[in-house]
Structure formats: C-alpha cells, structure tokens
C-alpha cells in the first residue's frame, strides 16, 4: 500500500450499464484521480473494477479513535 499526499483528490464511481457479454469488464469502475492546482496536472492513481457495489464510508480520526462520521 502506498501513501500519497496530494493537493486534490477525486473519486469517481461509475456503474457500467453494459452486460459482461457486451464487453463491460465489471459492473462498477472506481477511478481515483489526484492533482495539483498550481500546475493543473491530473494523475490517475488507481482504477478498480468490481461486480459488487462499492462501500463508501466517511470517518473522523480524533487522535485517539477513528469513528464513522455522522452526516
């Protein structure tokens, strides 16, 4: 696992409507992009393919514990 400190992070979850018979690799594609506002550069850090709906969690680390964020 790598730890990357970036200026901007974008996470896109795309549901693939095509069936696997129609050349869709998986039902979901998760795209993680990083970037730098000063230079305007964008980098694709990861592309993740899965047939299960991605689980999205938001947590808060208070220095002692990590808890789910209440929206």
Biopython code that builds the backbone (N, CA, C, O; Angstrom):
import numpy as np
from Bio.PDB.StructureBuilder import StructureBuilder

atoms = [
    (1, "UNK", "N", (0.844, -1.172, 0.000)),
    (1, "UNK", "CA", (0.000, 0.000, 0.000)),
    (1, "UNK", "C", (0.890, 1.236, 0.000)),
    (1, "UNK", "O", (1.886, 1.298, 0.720)),
    (2, "UNK", "N", (0.523, 2.203, -0.805)),
    (2, "UNK", "CA", (1.279, 3.447, -0.829)),
    (2, "UNK", "C", (0.453, 4.572, -0.223)),
    (2, "UNK", "O", (-0.775, 4.576, -0.306)),
    (3, "UNK", "N", (1.146, 5.521, 0.385)),
    (3, "UNK", "CA", (0.513, 6.714, 0.926)),
    (3, "UNK", "C", (0.973, 7.875, 0.071)),
    (3, "UNK", "O", (2.173, 8.101, -0.090)),
    (4, "UNK", "N", (0.018, 8.614, -0.479)),
    (4, "UNK", "CA", (0.326, 9.713, -1.391)),
    (4, "UNK", "C", (-0.314, 10.980, -0.838)),
    (4, "UNK", "O", (-1.523, 11.009, -0.606)),
    (5, "UNK", "N", (0.473, 12.017, -0.625)),
    (5, "UNK", "CA", (-0.083, 13.307, -0.212)),
    (5, "UNK", "C", (-0.243, 14.155, -1.465)),
    (5, "UNK", "O", (0.714, 14.368, -2.209)),
    (6, "UNK", "N", (-1.472, 14.643, -1.695)),
    (6, "UNK", "CA", (-1.761, 15.398, -2.914)),
    (6, "UNK", "C", (-2.526, 16.664, -2.574)),
    (6, "UNK", "O", (-3.035, 16.828, -1.465)),
    (7, "UNK", "N", (-2.596, 17.553, -3.551)),
    (7, "UNK", "CA", (-3.342, 18.796, -3.410)),
    (7, "UNK", "C", (-4.837, 18.550, -3.585)),
    (7, "UNK", "O", (-5.647, 19.082, -2.825)),
    (8, "UNK", "N", (-5.208, 17.747, -4.585)),
    (8, "UNK", "CA", (-6.614, 17.472, -4.902)),
    (8, "UNK", "C", (-6.800, 15.973, -5.115)),
    (8, "UNK", "O", (-5.956, 15.316, -5.724)),
    (9, "UNK", "N", (-7.908, 15.439, -4.609)),
    (9, "UNK", "CA", (-8.237, 14.023, -4.807)),
    (9, "UNK", "C", (-9.684, 13.931, -5.285)),
    (9, "UNK", "O", (-10.581, 14.538, -4.700)),
    (10, "UNK", "N", (-9.903, 13.164, -6.356)),
    (10, "UNK", "CA", (-11.251, 12.948, -6.880)),
    (10, "UNK", "C", (-11.489, 11.447, -6.976)),
    (10, "UNK", "O", (-10.648, 10.704, -7.482)),
    (11, "UNK", "N", (-12.651, 11.008, -6.482)),
    (11, "UNK", "CA", (-13.031, 9.599, -6.573)),
    (11, "UNK", "C", (-14.331, 9.525, -7.358)),
    (11, "UNK", "O", (-15.335, 10.123, -6.972)),
    (12, "UNK", "N", (-14.305, 8.791, -8.458)),
    (12, "UNK", "CA", (-15.478, 8.629, -9.312)),
    (12, "UNK", "C", (-15.890, 7.163, -9.282)),
    (12, "UNK", "O", (-15.062, 6.272, -9.467)),
    (13, "UNK", "N", (-17.177, 6.922, -9.047)),
    (13, "UNK", "CA", (-17.716, 5.566, -9.108)),
    (13, "UNK", "C", (-18.662, 5.517, -10.289)),
    (13, "UNK", "O", (-19.671, 6.222, -10.324)),
    (14, "UNK", "N", (-18.328, 4.682, -11.252)),
    (14, "UNK", "CA", (-19.107, 4.594, -12.488)),
    (14, "UNK", "C", (-19.775, 3.229, -12.550)),
    (14, "UNK", "O", (-19.111, 2.197, -12.455)),
    (15, "UNK", "N", (-21.098, 3.235, -12.713)),
    (15, "UNK", "CA", (-21.823, 1.977, -12.880)),
    (15, "UNK", "C", (-21.843, 1.653, -14.362)),
    (15, "UNK", "O", (-22.257, 2.475, -15.179)),
    (16, "UNK", "N", (-21.398, 0.463, -14.706)),
    (16, "UNK", "CA", (-21.344, 0.021, -16.096)),
    (16, "UNK", "C", (-22.707, -0.586, -16.453)),
    (16, "UNK", "O", (-23.107, -1.593, -15.870)),
    (17, "UNK", "N", (-23.412, 0.016, -17.399)),
    (17, "UNK", "CA", (-24.736, -0.471, -17.784)),
    (17, "UNK", "C", (-24.676, -1.626, -18.773)),
    (17, "UNK", "O", (-25.641, -2.378, -18.905)),
    (18, "UNK", "N", (-23.552, -1.777, -19.471)),
    (18, "UNK", "CA", (-23.413, -2.903, -20.397)),
    (18, "UNK", "C", (-23.250, -4.196, -19.621)),
    (18, "UNK", "O", (-22.670, -4.188, -18.535)),
    (19, "UNK", "N", (-23.732, -5.279, -20.136)),
    (19, "UNK", "CA", (-23.517, -6.570, -19.509)),
    (19, "UNK", "C", (-22.105, -7.053, -19.850)),
    (19, "UNK", "O", (-21.473, -6.528, -20.767)),
    (20, "UNK", "N", (-21.616, -8.045, -19.120)),
    (20, "UNK", "CA", (-20.284, -8.567, -19.411)),
    (20, "UNK", "C", (-20.243, -9.199, -20.798)),
    (20, "UNK", "O", (-19.177, -9.290, -21.406)),
    (21, "UNK", "N", (-21.398, -9.637, -21.302)),
    (21, "UNK", "CA", (-21.452, -10.174, -22.664)),
    (21, "UNK", "C", (-21.234, -9.059, -23.692)),
    (21, "UNK", "O", (-20.787, -9.314, -24.811)),
    (22, "UNK", "N", (-21.557, -7.812, -23.298)),
    (22, "UNK", "CA", (-21.385, -6.662, -24.191)),
    (22, "UNK", "C", (-20.047, -5.959, -23.964)),
    (22, "UNK", "O", (-19.897, -4.792, -24.325)),
    (23, "UNK", "N", (-19.082, -6.651, -23.374)),
    (23, "UNK", "CA", (-17.715, -6.168, -23.175)),
    (23, "UNK", "C", (-17.500, -5.262, -21.973)),
    (23, "UNK", "O", (-16.447, -4.630, -21.891)),
    (24, "UNK", "N", (-18.434, -5.162, -21.040)),
    (24, "UNK", "CA", (-18.158, -4.443, -19.799)),
    (24, "UNK", "C", (-17.322, -5.372, -18.925)),
    (24, "UNK", "O", (-17.695, -6.524, -18.705)),
    (25, "UNK", "N", (-16.205, -4.879, -18.433)),
    (25, "UNK", "CA", (-15.306, -5.726, -17.632)),
    (25, "UNK", "C", (-15.949, -6.101, -16.304)),
    (25, "UNK", "O", (-15.840, -7.245, -15.862)),
    (26, "UNK", "N", (-16.616, -5.148, -15.668)),
    (26, "UNK", "CA", (-17.283, -5.362, -14.383)),
    (26, "UNK", "C", (-18.456, -4.397, -14.269)),
    (26, "UNK", "O", (-18.603, -3.488, -15.086)),
    (27, "UNK", "N", (-19.287, -4.599, -13.256)),
    (27, "UNK", "CA", (-20.456, -3.743, -13.059)),
    (27, "UNK", "C", (-20.062, -2.334, -12.613)),
    (27, "UNK", "O", (-20.725, -1.365, -12.983)),
    (28, "UNK", "N", (-18.981, -2.208, -11.817)),
    (28, "UNK", "CA", (-18.561, -0.900, -11.307)),
    (28, "UNK", "C", (-17.094, -0.641, -11.620)),
    (28, "UNK", "O", (-16.265, -1.551, -11.609)),
    (29, "UNK", "N", (-16.797, 0.626, -11.898)),
    (29, "UNK", "CA", (-15.415, 1.070, -12.047)),
    (29, "UNK", "C", (-15.204, 2.215, -11.067)),
    (29, "UNK", "O", (-15.958, 3.188, -11.075)),
    (30, "UNK", "N", (-14.186, 2.103, -10.228)),
    (30, "UNK", "CA", (-13.834, 3.166, -9.295)),
    (30, "UNK", "C", (-12.533, 3.777, -9.796)),
    (30, "UNK", "O", (-11.524, 3.087, -9.949)),
    (31, "UNK", "N", (-12.571, 5.075, -10.047)),
    (31, "UNK", "CA", (-11.430, 5.796, -10.577)),
    (31, "UNK", "C", (-10.963, 6.785, -9.518)),
    (31, "UNK", "O", (-11.743, 7.615, -9.052)),
    (32, "UNK", "N", (-9.689, 6.698, -9.137)),
    (32, "UNK", "CA", (-9.104, 7.614, -8.158)),
    (32, "UNK", "C", (-8.114, 8.505, -8.893)),
    (32, "UNK", "O", (-7.122, 8.030, -9.445)),
    (33, "UNK", "N", (-8.401, 9.818, -8.890)),
    (33, "UNK", "CA", (-7.533, 10.783, -9.558)),
    (33, "UNK", "C", (-6.907, 11.701, -8.512)),
    (33, "UNK", "O", (-7.530, 12.027, -7.502)),
    (34, "UNK", "N", (-5.672, 12.111, -8.770)),
    (34, "UNK", "CA", (-5.007, 13.095, -7.927)),
    (34, "UNK", "C", (-4.522, 14.229, -8.806)),
    (34, "UNK", "O", (-4.319, 14.059, -10.008)),
    (35, "UNK", "N", (-4.339, 15.381, -8.196)),
    (35, "UNK", "CA", (-3.902, 16.505, -8.996)),
    (35, "UNK", "C", (-3.251, 17.598, -8.185)),
    (35, "UNK", "O", (-3.207, 17.553, -6.955)),
    (36, "UNK", "N", (-2.745, 18.587, -8.909)),
    (36, "UNK", "CA", (-2.074, 19.737, -8.328)),
    (36, "UNK", "C", (-2.706, 20.983, -8.921)),
    (36, "UNK", "O", (-2.654, 21.178, -10.136)),
    (37, "UNK", "N", (-3.301, 21.829, -8.094)),
    (37, "UNK", "CA", (-3.978, 23.034, -8.580)),
    (37, "UNK", "C", (-2.988, 23.991, -9.228)),
    (37, "UNK", "O", (-3.307, 24.603, -10.247)),
    (38, "UNK", "N", (-1.800, 24.133, -8.662)),
    (38, "UNK", "CA", (-0.816, 25.089, -9.191)),
    (38, "UNK", "C", (-0.414, 24.757, -10.623)),
    (38, "UNK", "O", (-0.366, 25.642, -11.476)),
    (39, "UNK", "N", (-0.125, 23.486, -10.889)),
    (39, "UNK", "CA", (0.333, 23.097, -12.230)),
    (39, "UNK", "C", (-0.814, 22.658, -13.135)),
    (39, "UNK", "O", (-0.662, 22.614, -14.355)),
    (40, "UNK", "N", (-1.962, 22.332, -12.541)),
    (40, "UNK", "CA", (-3.090, 21.864, -13.329)),
    (40, "UNK", "C", (-2.957, 20.417, -13.785)),
    (40, "UNK", "O", (-3.748, 19.951, -14.606)),
    (41, "UNK", "N", (-1.958, 19.700, -13.257)),
    (41, "UNK", "CA", (-1.749, 18.313, -13.678)),
    (41, "UNK", "C", (-2.716, 17.378, -12.957)),
    (41, "UNK", "O", (-3.023, 17.565, -11.779)),
    (42, "UNK", "N", (-3.187, 16.372, -13.685)),
    (42, "UNK", "CA", (-4.081, 15.342, -13.159)),
    (42, "UNK", "C", (-3.416, 13.995, -13.391)),
    (42, "UNK", "O", (-2.837, 13.755, -14.451)),
    (43, "UNK", "N", (-3.501, 13.113, -12.396)),
    (43, "UNK", "CA", (-2.886, 11.794, -12.475)),
    (43, "UNK", "C", (-3.911, 10.755, -12.038)),
    (43, "UNK", "O", (-4.569, 10.932, -11.013)),
    (44, "UNK", "N", (-4.055, 9.677, -12.798)),
    (44, "UNK", "CA", (-4.922, 8.575, -12.392)),
    (44, "UNK", "C", (-4.106, 7.674, -11.478)),
    (44, "UNK", "O", (-3.151, 7.033, -11.914)),
    (45, "UNK", "N", (-4.489, 7.631, -10.211)),
    (45, "UNK", "CA", (-3.741, 6.858, -9.224)),
    (45, "UNK", "C", (-4.138, 5.381, -9.255)),
    (45, "UNK", "O", (-3.282, 4.502, -9.164)),
    (46, "UNK", "N", (-5.431, 5.114, -9.382)),
    (46, "UNK", "CA", (-5.925, 3.732, -9.376)),
    (46, "UNK", "C", (-7.188, 3.619, -10.206)),
    (46, "UNK", "O", (-7.996, 4.546, -10.261)),
    (47, "UNK", "N", (-7.348, 2.479, -10.846)),
    (47, "UNK", "CA", (-8.608, 2.083, -11.458)),
    (47, "UNK", "C", (-8.957, 0.734, -10.850)),
    (47, "UNK", "O", (-8.184, -0.221, -10.935)),
    (48, "UNK", "N", (-10.139, 0.669, -10.231)),
    (48, "UNK", "CA", (-10.566, -0.550, -9.546)),
    (48, "UNK", "C", (-11.852, -1.037, -10.209)),
    (48, "UNK", "O", (-12.797, -0.266, -10.374)),
    (49, "UNK", "N", (-11.890, -2.304, -10.586)),
    (49, "UNK", "CA", (-13.070, -2.902, -11.204)),
    (49, "UNK", "C", (-13.666, -3.920, -10.249)),
    (49, "UNK", "O", (-12.934, -4.701, -9.642)),
    (50, "UNK", "N", (-14.995, -3.922, -10.105)),
    (50, "UNK", "CA", (-15.662, -4.866, -9.215)),
    (50, "UNK", "C", (-17.096, -5.104, -9.684)),
    (50, "UNK", "O", (-17.701, -4.243, -10.323)),
    (51, "UNK", "N", (-17.623, -6.261, -9.364)),
    (51, "UNK", "CA", (-19.020, -6.554, -9.656)),
    (51, "UNK", "C", (-19.919, -6.236, -8.464)),
    (51, "UNK", "O", (-21.144, -6.277, -8.582)),
    (52, "UNK", "N", (-19.322, -5.922, -7.324)),
    (52, "UNK", "CA", (-20.098, -5.554, -6.131)),
    (52, "UNK", "C", (-20.127, -4.045, -5.978)),
    (52, "UNK", "O", (-19.145, -3.364, -6.273)),
    (53, "UNK", "N", (-21.260, -3.521, -5.513)),
    (53, "UNK", "CA", (-21.393, -2.077, -5.319)),
    (53, "UNK", "C", (-20.361, -1.613, -4.290)),
    (53, "UNK", "O", (-20.278, -2.187, -3.204)),
    (54, "UNK", "N", (-19.575, -0.586, -4.613)),
    (54, "UNK", "CA", (-18.559, -0.104, -3.671)),
    (54, "UNK", "C", (-19.185, 0.407, -2.373)),
    (54, "UNK", "O", (-20.260, 1.008, -2.383)),
    (55, "UNK", "N", (-18.508, 0.163, -1.276)),
    (55, "UNK", "CA", (-18.933, 0.635, 0.034)),
    (55, "UNK", "C", (-18.237, 1.974, 0.271)),
    (55, "UNK", "O", (-17.016, 2.075, 0.158)),
    (56, "UNK", "N", (-19.023, 2.997, 0.601)),
    (56, "UNK", "CA", (-18.471, 4.328, 0.817)),
    (56, "UNK", "C", (-18.640, 4.681, 2.289)),
    (56, "UNK", "O", (-19.753, 4.686, 2.815)),
    (57, "UNK", "N", (-17.515, 4.979, 2.949)),
    (57, "UNK", "CA", (-17.537, 5.353, 4.365)),
    (57, "UNK", "C", (-16.780, 6.656, 4.551)),
    (57, "UNK", "O", (-15.787, 6.918, 3.873)),
    (58, "UNK", "N", (-17.262, 7.464, 5.479)),
    (58, "UNK", "CA", (-16.555, 8.679, 5.881)),
    (58, "UNK", "C", (-16.278, 8.541, 7.369)),
    (58, "UNK", "O", (-17.194, 8.288, 8.152)),
    (59, "UNK", "N", (-15.023, 8.705, 7.763)),
    (59, "UNK", "CA", (-14.655, 8.565, 9.167)),
    (59, "UNK", "C", (-13.912, 9.806, 9.647)),
    (59, "UNK", "O", (-13.428, 10.606, 8.847)),
    (60, "UNK", "N", (-13.831, 9.953, 10.971)),
    (60, "UNK", "CA", (-13.099, 11.055, 11.603)),
    (60, "UNK", "C", (-12.102, 10.461, 12.589)),
    (60, "UNK", "O", (-12.459, 9.625, 13.419)),
    (61, "UNK", "N", (-10.838, 10.903, 12.490)),
    (61, "UNK", "CA", (-9.778, 10.486, 13.418)),
    (61, "UNK", "C", (-9.540, 11.633, 14.382)),
    (61, "UNK", "O", (-9.094, 12.705, 13.973)),
    (62, "UNK", "N", (-9.838, 11.418, 15.679)),
    (62, "UNK", "CA", (-9.653, 12.484, 16.662)),
    (62, "UNK", "C", (-8.312, 12.385, 17.403)),
    (62, "UNK", "O", (-8.086, 13.079, 18.394)),
    (63, "UNK", "N", (-7.436, 11.517, 16.908)),
    (63, "UNK", "CA", (-6.126, 11.349, 17.544)),
    (63, "UNK", "C", (-6.067, 10.125, 18.438)),
    (63, "UNK", "O", (-4.996, 9.557, 18.653)),
    (64, "UNK", "N", (-7.225, 9.713, 18.964)),
    (64, "UNK", "CA", (-7.287, 8.523, 19.817)),
    (64, "UNK", "C", (-8.098, 7.395, 19.204)),
    (64, "UNK", "O", (-7.766, 6.220, 19.364)),
    (65, "UNK", "N", (-9.162, 7.759, 18.502)),
    (65, "UNK", "CA", (-10.045, 6.763, 17.891)),
    (65, "UNK", "C", (-10.434, 7.207, 16.487)),
    (65, "UNK", "O", (-10.314, 8.381, 16.135)),
    (66, "UNK", "N", (-10.898, 6.258, 15.701)),
    (66, "UNK", "CA", (-11.452, 6.554, 14.379)),
    (66, "UNK", "C", (-12.918, 6.127, 14.413)),
    (66, "UNK", "O", (-13.236, 4.967, 14.678)),
    (67, "UNK", "N", (-13.795, 7.080, 14.142)),
    (67, "UNK", "CA", (-15.230, 6.826, 14.205)),
    (67, "UNK", "C", (-15.895, 7.204, 12.892)),
    (67, "UNK", "O", (-15.387, 8.039, 12.143)),
    (68, "UNK", "N", (-17.053, 6.572, 12.618)),
    (68, "UNK", "CA", (-17.841, 6.931, 11.450)),
    (68, "UNK", "C", (-18.340, 8.363, 11.613)),
    (68, "UNK", "O", (-18.729, 8.781, 12.703)),
    (69, "UNK", "N", (-18.321, 9.111, 10.500)),
    (69, "UNK", "CA", (-18.809, 10.478, 10.507)),
    (69, "UNK", "C", (-20.317, 10.443, 10.356)),
    (69, "UNK", "O", (-20.839, 9.767, 9.471)),
    (70, "UNK", "N", (-21.012, 11.161, 11.207)),
    (70, "UNK", "CA", (-22.478, 11.262, 11.108)),
    (70, "UNK", "C", (-22.811, 12.379, 10.155)),
    (70, "UNK", "O", (-22.431, 13.529, 10.373)),
    (71, "UNK", "N", (-23.524, 12.042, 9.092)),
    (71, "UNK", "CA", (-23.884, 13.068, 8.086)),
    (71, "UNK", "C", (-25.106, 13.818, 8.476)),
    (71, "UNK", "O", (-25.542, 14.709, 7.747)),
]
sb = StructureBuilder()
sb.init_structure("model")
sb.init_model(0)
sb.init_chain("A")
sb.init_seg("    ")
for serial, (resi, resn, name, xyz) in enumerate(atoms, 1):
    if name == "N":
        sb.init_residue(resn, " ", resi, " ")
    sb.init_atom(name, np.array(xyz, "f"), 0.0, 1.0, " ", f" {name:<3s}", serial, name[0])
structure = sb.get_structure()
